Amino acid sequence: MLSRDSIHSTAQFSAPSPTTTSGGLSRLSGTAQDKLARDYFASQIHSLGATRYFINNTGSQFALFDFSASMPSVPPIAMGSHLDSVETGGRFDGPLGVLGALEVVRSLKEQGVRTFAPIVVINWTNEEGARFFPPLGSSVVYAGQSSVSAAQESKANDGSGGTLGEALRGIGYVGDGPNTFEEFPISAHFEIHVEQARTLEKAGKSVGWVTGWQGISVFEMVFRGEDGHANTYAMDEVHRRDSLVGASKVIVEIERLALSNNGITTVTGIRSGPVGSCNIQSWTKITFCLMHQESSKLFAIGEEMKARALAQAKLGGLEMEVERVMHLEPGEFWPEAVDCVKRACGDRGMAAKTLTAHDSTMTTLVCPTAMVFARGKEGISHCAQEWTSKEDCAESAEVLGKAVLNYDEVLRKKYEA
């Protein structure tokens, strides 16, 4: 059974803010609150008797448990998620996956279960990308899609110039453990996550097996105009080149385009300058994500969006730069791993898709991967009102444990064949 207290007790490691006061979670990667949560994780895995514990160069924590009485060369089955949150987060997104995995280990120990493969529990670093871009900061390195140096040099989203590596060193969480699948292979990866949609809730199901995910592209656009006096330049003069006005028109156009193509978009960041009380904004940077279930549609909307933005910039006498800084193709999780979750859910569950990225969307590039969904209240997420009941949390942890044991049996048959 997943201890409800572990979710709520670790929620105390949250920065003072209205979100925390309202019962949410504000625990950005590399902060003092992140350190406290990591320290808690370390204390728990040591009390559970981890065979091996290490921290890698991107700050992820790995705890290995050897329940096996067989071949020591079999790579472990992983259970992983993240303890960091967005600035205005909820208590369940991320922590449910890590704390649920710890409960599975505790249950296996209490019941004296012997497995064919060892088990590893992972707290992945900077999954959210809320303080440092890009998200999936460590799992993307593990999957061979980025490098340790690139992850450590990830820049702060607030423009302060700080990096993820500096923040992790500041809290004492840069280790020398293996960073990639090649250095530390796993047999499979399983993750619990609150659904963040209403598929399960509408069907009256408490848990689900996740079949795949929709595509995601993240773009950065920079508009450059000209410095000038906001109070004295006539609004109809040619030399009033206001980058913020141009960017705002593009933002509206992006939303219209996504809606008309059954896609989803959100502008997630706006920065402009120079700062002052009477300065025309000569530069503006916007960051936005674009999502779609179909790869071709995702690409087409992205191209059309760039064309419309360029046209709008020209109308305003602006220069424009655009870069796609992150891209995740729509995809499906491994059928053999998904089947293990499906069998663990039984009649209590149903199939669903995730609408966003997770560390599992990286591990699936290198090994069999599947996710367990826990029912979320009204699909609310990334805010203090995010909620999953005690019973549904416990049931998702039970499903996770059974799915891991199901896959352990798959491995046993594969190796003994």
C-alpha positions as CSV (number, residue, x, y, z in Angstrom):
1,M,0.0,0.0,0.0
2,L,1.3,3.4,-0.9
3,S,1.7,5.5,2.2
4,R,-0.4,8.6,1.8
5,D,1.7,10.3,4.4
6,S,4.8,10.0,2.2
7,I,3.2,12.2,-0.5
8,H,2.0,14.8,2.0
9,S,5.0,14.8,4.3
10,T,7.4,15.3,1.4
11,A,5.2,18.2,0.2
12,Q,6.7,20.2,3.0
13,F,9.8,20.5,0.9
14,S,8.2,23.3,-1.1
15,A,9.2,27.0,-1.6
16,P,7.2,29.6,0.3
17,S,4.6,30.8,-2.1
18,P,0.8,31.0,-2.6
19,T,1.0,27.6,-4.3
20,T,2.5,26.0,-1.2
21,T,0.0,27.8,1.0
22,S,-2.9,26.4,-1.1
23,G,-1.6,22.9,-0.8
24,G,0.4,22.6,-4.0
25,L,4.1,22.0,-4.6
26,S,6.8,24.5,-5.7
27,R,10.0,22.5,-5.9
28,L,12.2,23.6,-8.8
29,S,15.2,21.6,-9.8
30,G,18.4,22.4,-8.0
31,T,16.8,24.5,-5.2
32,A,17.1,24.0,-1.5
33,Q,13.7,22.3,-1.5
34,D,14.9,19.9,-4.2
35,K,17.9,19.0,-2.0
36,L,15.6,18.2,0.9
37,A,13.4,15.9,-1.2
38,R,16.6,14.2,-2.6
39,D,17.9,13.8,0.9
40,Y,14.6,12.2,1.9
41,F,14.8,9.8,-1.0
42,A,18.4,8.9,-0.1
43,S,17.4,8.2,3.5
44,Q,14.5,6.0,2.4
45,I,16.5,3.8,0.1
46,H,19.3,3.4,2.7
47,S,16.7,2.3,5.3
48,L,15.4,-0.2,2.7
49,G,18.9,-1.7,2.3
50,A,19.8,-0.7,-1.2
51,T,22.6,-2.9,-2.6
52,R,24.1,0.1,-4.5
53,Y,23.3,3.8,-4.6
54,F,24.8,6.4,-6.9
55,I,24.3,9.8,-8.3
56,N,25.3,10.6,-11.8
57,N,26.7,13.7,-13.5
58,T,23.3,15.1,-14.2
59,G,22.1,14.6,-10.6
60,S,19.8,11.6,-11.0
61,Q,19.7,9.2,-8.1
62,F,19.8,5.4,-8.7
63,A,19.1,2.9,-5.9
64,L,19.7,-0.8,-6.8
65,F,18.0,-3.6,-4.9
66,D,19.0,-7.2,-5.4
67,F,16.0,-9.5,-4.8
68,S,17.3,-12.0,-7.3
69,A,18.6,-15.5,-6.6
70,S,19.7,-16.0,-10.2
71,M,22.0,-14.6,-12.8
72,P,23.7,-11.4,-11.5
73,S,24.3,-10.3,-15.1
74,V,20.6,-9.6,-15.8
75,P,20.1,-5.8,-16.1
76,P,17.7,-4.5,-13.4
77,I,14.1,-3.6,-14.0
78,A,13.7,0.2,-13.3
79,M,10.9,2.1,-11.7
80,G,11.4,5.8,-12.1
81,S,9.9,9.3,-12.1
82,H,10.9,12.7,-10.7
83,L,10.7,14.8,-7.5
84,D,10.9,18.2,-9.0
85,S,7.8,20.3,-9.9
86,V,6.8,23.3,-11.8
87,E,6.7,26.6,-9.8
88,T,2.9,26.3,-9.4
89,G,2.7,22.5,-9.2
90,G,0.6,19.8,-7.5
91,R,1.7,17.2,-5.0
92,F,1.2,14.1,-7.3
93,D,2.9,14.9,-10.6
94,G,6.3,13.2,-10.3
95,P,6.4,12.4,-6.6
96,L,3.7,9.7,-6.9
97,G,6.0,7.8,-9.3
98,V,9.0,7.9,-7.0
99,L,7.3,7.3,-3.7
100,G,5.1,4.6,-5.3
101,A,8.3,2.8,-6.5
102,L,9.7,3.0,-2.9
103,E,6.5,1.4,-1.6
104,V,6.9,-1.4,-4.2
105,V,10.4,-2.1,-2.9
106,R,9.1,-2.0,0.7
107,S,6.4,-4.5,-0.1
108,L,8.7,-6.9,-1.9
109,K,11.0,-6.9,1.1
110,E,8.2,-7.4,3.6
111,Q,6.8,-10.3,1.6
112,G,10.2,-11.9,1.0
113,V,9.7,-11.9,-2.8
114,R,12.6,-13.2,-4.9
115,T,12.9,-11.9,-8.4
116,F,14.9,-13.0,-11.5
117,A,16.3,-9.5,-12.1
118,P,17.4,-6.9,-9.7
119,I,15.3,-3.8,-9.2
120,V,16.4,-0.1,-9.5
121,V,14.5,3.0,-8.4
122,I,15.4,6.2,-10.1
123,N,14.7,9.9,-9.2
124,W,15.3,11.6,-12.6
125,T,16.6,15.2,-12.5
126,N,14.8,18.2,-14.0
127,E,12.0,16.4,-15.7
128,E,9.8,19.5,-15.7
129,G,12.3,21.9,-17.2
130,A,10.6,24.6,-15.2
131,R,13.8,26.3,-14.0
132,F,16.2,25.1,-16.6
133,F,15.5,24.2,-20.2
134,P,15.1,21.6,-21.7
135,P,12.8,19.3,-19.7
136,L,13.6,15.6,-19.3
137,G,17.1,17.0,-18.4
138,S,18.7,13.8,-17.3
139,S,16.7,11.0,-19.0
140,V,17.4,12.6,-22.4
141,V,21.1,12.1,-21.6
142,Y,20.5,8.5,-20.5
143,A,18.7,7.8,-23.7
144,G,21.6,9.1,-25.8
145,Q,19.7,12.2,-27.1
146,S,21.9,14.7,-25.4
147,S,25.2,15.0,-23.5
148,V,26.2,15.5,-19.9
149,S,27.8,18.8,-20.8
150,A,24.7,20.1,-22.6
151,A,22.5,19.1,-19.6
152,Q,24.8,20.8,-17.1
153,E,24.9,23.9,-19.3
154,S,21.1,24.1,-19.5
155,K,20.3,27.8,-19.0
156,A,17.9,29.2,-16.5
157,N,14.5,30.2,-18.0
158,D,14.5,33.5,-16.2
159,G,17.4,34.8,-18.2
160,S,19.7,35.0,-15.1
161,G,22.5,33.1,-16.8
162,G,22.6,30.4,-14.2
163,T,22.9,26.7,-15.2
164,L,21.6,23.4,-14.1
165,G,25.1,22.2,-13.4
166,E,25.8,25.1,-11.1
167,A,22.6,24.6,-9.2
168,L,23.2,20.9,-8.7
169,R,26.7,21.5,-7.5
170,G,25.3,24.1,-5.1
171,I,23.1,21.5,-3.4
172,G,25.7,18.8,-3.6
173,Y,24.1,16.6,-6.2
174,V,26.5,16.1,-9.0
175,G,27.9,12.6,-8.7
176,D,30.3,10.4,-10.7
177,G,27.9,7.5,-11.5
178,P,27.0,6.2,-14.9
179,N,25.0,8.6,-17.1
180,T,23.8,6.5,-20.1
181,F,22.1,3.3,-21.0
182,E,25.3,2.0,-22.4
183,E,27.0,2.6,-19.1
184,F,24.2,1.3,-16.9
185,P,21.7,-0.7,-18.9
186,I,18.3,-1.6,-17.6
187,S,16.0,-4.4,-18.8
188,A,12.8,-2.2,-18.7
189,H,11.4,1.0,-17.2
190,F,8.0,1.5,-15.5
191,E,6.5,4.7,-14.2
192,I,3.4,5.7,-12.3
193,H,1.9,9.1,-13.2
194,V,-1.3,10.9,-12.4
195,E,-3.3,11.0,-15.7
196,Q,-3.6,14.8,-16.2
197,A,-6.8,14.1,-18.3
198,R,-10.2,12.7,-17.6
199,T,-10.2,9.5,-19.6
200,L,-10.1,7.3,-16.5
201,E,-12.4,9.5,-14.5
202,K,-15.1,9.5,-17.1
203,A,-15.0,5.7,-17.5
204,G,-15.0,5.1,-13.8
205,K,-11.6,3.5,-13.8
206,S,-9.0,4.0,-11.1
207,V,-5.9,3.0,-13.1
208,G,-4.8,2.6,-16.7
209,W,-2.1,1.3,-19.0
210,V,-0.6,4.0,-21.2
211,T,-0.3,3.0,-24.9
212,G,1.6,6.1,-26.2
213,W,1.9,9.8,-26.4
214,Q,1.1,12.8,-28.6
215,G,3.8,14.7,-30.5
216,I,5.3,17.9,-29.0
217,S,7.4,20.7,-30.5
218,V,8.8,23.6,-28.6
219,F,9.7,26.8,-30.5
220,E,11.5,30.0,-29.5
221,M,10.9,33.2,-31.5
222,V,12.8,36.4,-31.1
223,F,11.4,39.6,-32.6
224,R,13.8,42.6,-33.0
225,G,12.6,46.2,-33.6
226,E,14.2,49.5,-32.7
227,D,14.8,51.4,-29.5
228,G,12.7,54.5,-29.1
229,H,10.7,56.8,-26.8
230,A,7.2,55.3,-26.1
231,N,5.8,58.7,-25.1
232,T,6.9,60.7,-28.0
233,Y,7.0,58.5,-31.1
234,A,3.7,58.9,-33.0
235,M,2.0,55.5,-33.3
236,D,1.6,55.9,-37.1
237,E,5.3,56.6,-37.7
238,V,7.3,54.0,-39.6
239,H,10.2,54.1,-37.1
240,R,8.0,52.9,-34.2
241,R,9.0,49.2,-34.5
242,D,7.5,47.6,-31.4
243,S,8.6,44.0,-31.1
244,L,6.1,43.3,-28.3
245,V,3.1,44.4,-30.3
246,G,4.3,42.2,-33.2
247,A,4.9,39.2,-30.9
248,S,1.4,39.6,-29.4
249,K,-0.2,39.4,-32.8
250,V,1.7,36.3,-33.6
251,I,0.6,34.7,-30.3
252,V,-3.0,35.2,-31.3
253,E,-2.3,33.7,-34.7
254,I,-0.6,30.7,-33.2
255,E,-3.7,29.9,-31.1
256,R,-6.0,30.2,-34.0
257,L,-3.9,28.0,-36.1
258,A,-3.7,25.2,-33.5
259,L,-7.4,25.3,-32.8
260,S,-8.3,25.1,-36.5
261,N,-6.2,21.9,-36.8
262,N,-7.3,20.1,-33.7
263,G,-3.9,20.8,-32.1
264,I,-2.9,22.3,-28.7
265,T,-0.6,25.2,-28.1
266,T,0.4,27.4,-25.2
267,V,2.9,30.3,-25.0
268,T,4.9,29.3,-22.0
269,G,7.3,32.3,-21.7
270,I,7.5,36.0,-22.7
271,R,10.5,38.2,-22.2
272,S,11.0,41.7,-23.6
273,G,13.1,44.8,-23.2
274,P,14.5,47.3,-22.6
275,V,12.8,47.5,-19.2
276,G,11.6,51.0,-18.4
277,S,8.6,53.2,-18.0
278,C,8.9,54.8,-21.4
279,N,10.8,52.4,-23.7
280,I,9.4,50.9,-26.9
281,Q,10.1,47.2,-26.6
282,S,12.9,46.7,-29.2
283,W,13.3,42.9,-28.5
284,T,10.8,40.2,-27.5
285,K,11.3,36.5,-27.0
286,I,8.4,34.1,-26.8
287,T,8.5,30.4,-26.1
288,F,5.6,28.1,-27.0
289,C,4.8,24.5,-27.3
290,L,2.7,22.9,-30.0
291,M,1.1,19.4,-29.6
292,H,-0.7,17.1,-32.0
293,Q,-1.5,13.3,-32.1
294,E,-0.4,13.1,-35.8
295,S,3.2,13.6,-36.8
296,S,2.4,15.0,-40.2
297,K,-0.1,17.5,-38.7
298,L,2.4,18.6,-36.1
299,F,5.0,19.3,-38.8
300,A,2.6,21.1,-41.0
301,I,1.2,23.3,-38.3
302,G,4.8,24.2,-37.3
303,E,5.7,25.2,-40.8
304,E,2.5,27.2,-41.3
305,M,3.1,28.9,-38.0
306,K,6.6,30.0,-38.9
307,A,5.3,31.4,-42.2
308,R,2.5,33.4,-40.6
309,A,4.9,34.8,-37.9
310,L,7.4,35.9,-40.6
311,A,4.6,37.7,-42.5
312,Q,3.4,39.4,-39.3
313,A,7.0,40.5,-38.5
314,K,7.4,42.0,-41.9
315,L,4.2,44.0,-41.5
316,G,5.6,45.5,-38.3
317,G,9.0,46.2,-39.7
318,L,10.6,43.6,-37.4
319,E,13.3,41.1,-37.8
320,M,12.5,37.6,-36.6
321,E,14.5,34.5,-35.7
322,V,12.8,31.1,-35.0
323,E,14.2,27.9,-33.7
324,R,12.6,24.6,-32.8
325,V,14.4,23.8,-29.5
326,M,12.7,20.6,-28.7
327,H,10.8,17.9,-30.6
328,L,9.2,14.7,-29.6
329,E,7.5,12.6,-32.3
330,P,4.1,10.9,-31.4
331,G,4.8,7.3,-30.4
332,E,3.8,4.1,-28.7
333,F,5.3,2.3,-25.7
334,W,6.6,-1.2,-26.0
335,P,3.8,-3.7,-26.3
336,E,5.5,-6.4,-24.1
337,A,5.8,-3.8,-21.3
338,V,2.4,-2.3,-21.8
339,D,0.9,-5.8,-21.6
340,C,2.5,-6.3,-18.2
341,V,0.7,-3.2,-17.0
342,K,-2.5,-4.2,-18.6
343,R,-2.5,-7.6,-16.9
344,A,-1.7,-5.9,-13.6
345,C,-4.7,-3.5,-14.0
346,G,-7.2,-6.2,-14.8
347,D,-10.8,-5.0,-14.8
348,R,-10.0,-2.0,-12.8
349,G,-8.1,-0.3,-15.7
350,M,-8.3,0.8,-19.3
351,A,-6.1,2.0,-22.1
352,A,-5.2,5.7,-22.3
353,K,-2.7,8.0,-24.0
354,T,-0.6,10.6,-22.3
355,L,-0.7,14.1,-23.7
356,T,2.7,15.2,-22.5
357,A,6.3,14.0,-22.2
358,H,7.7,12.0,-19.3
359,D,11.1,10.4,-18.5
360,S,9.5,7.3,-19.9
361,T,9.3,8.8,-23.3
362,M,13.1,8.9,-23.2
363,T,13.7,5.4,-21.8
364,T,11.4,3.9,-24.4
365,L,14.1,4.8,-26.9
366,V,16.5,2.3,-25.4
367,C,14.5,-0.3,-23.6
368,P,11.0,-1.7,-23.1
369,T,9.0,0.9,-21.3
370,A,5.4,1.3,-20.0
371,M,3.5,3.7,-17.8
372,V,0.7,3.2,-15.1
373,F,-1.9,6.0,-14.9
374,A,-3.6,6.9,-11.7
375,R,-6.9,8.6,-11.9
376,G,-6.7,12.4,-11.4
377,K,-9.6,14.6,-10.2
378,E,-11.1,16.5,-13.2
379,G,-7.9,16.2,-15.1
380,I,-6.4,19.1,-13.1
381,S,-2.6,19.2,-13.1
382,H,0.3,21.6,-12.6
383,C,-1.6,23.6,-9.9
384,A,-2.4,23.3,-6.3
385,Q,-5.8,21.7,-7.0
386,E,-4.2,18.6,-8.5
387,W,-5.6,15.6,-6.7
388,T,-5.5,11.8,-6.7
389,S,-7.3,9.9,-3.9
390,K,-5.6,7.8,-1.3
391,E,-7.2,4.7,-2.7
392,D,-6.2,5.4,-6.3
393,C,-2.6,6.2,-5.2
394,A,-2.4,2.9,-3.4
395,E,-3.9,1.0,-6.4
396,S,-1.5,2.5,-8.8
397,A,1.4,1.4,-6.7
398,E,0.0,-2.1,-6.5
399,V,-0.3,-2.1,-10.3
400,L,3.2,-0.9,-10.6
401,G,4.5,-3.7,-8.4
402,K,2.5,-6.4,-10.3
403,A,3.6,-5.0,-13.7
404,V,7.3,-5.2,-12.6
405,L,6.8,-8.8,-11.4
406,N,5.0,-9.7,-14.7
407,Y,8.0,-8.3,-16.6
408,D,10.3,-10.2,-14.4
409,E,8.6,-13.4,-15.4
410,V,8.9,-12.3,-19.1
411,L,12.7,-11.9,-18.5
412,R,13.0,-15.3,-16.8
413,K,11.4,-17.1,-19.7
414,K,13.5,-15.2,-22.2
415,Y,16.8,-16.0,-20.5
416,E,15.9,-19.6,-19.7
417,A,14.6,-20.3,-23.2
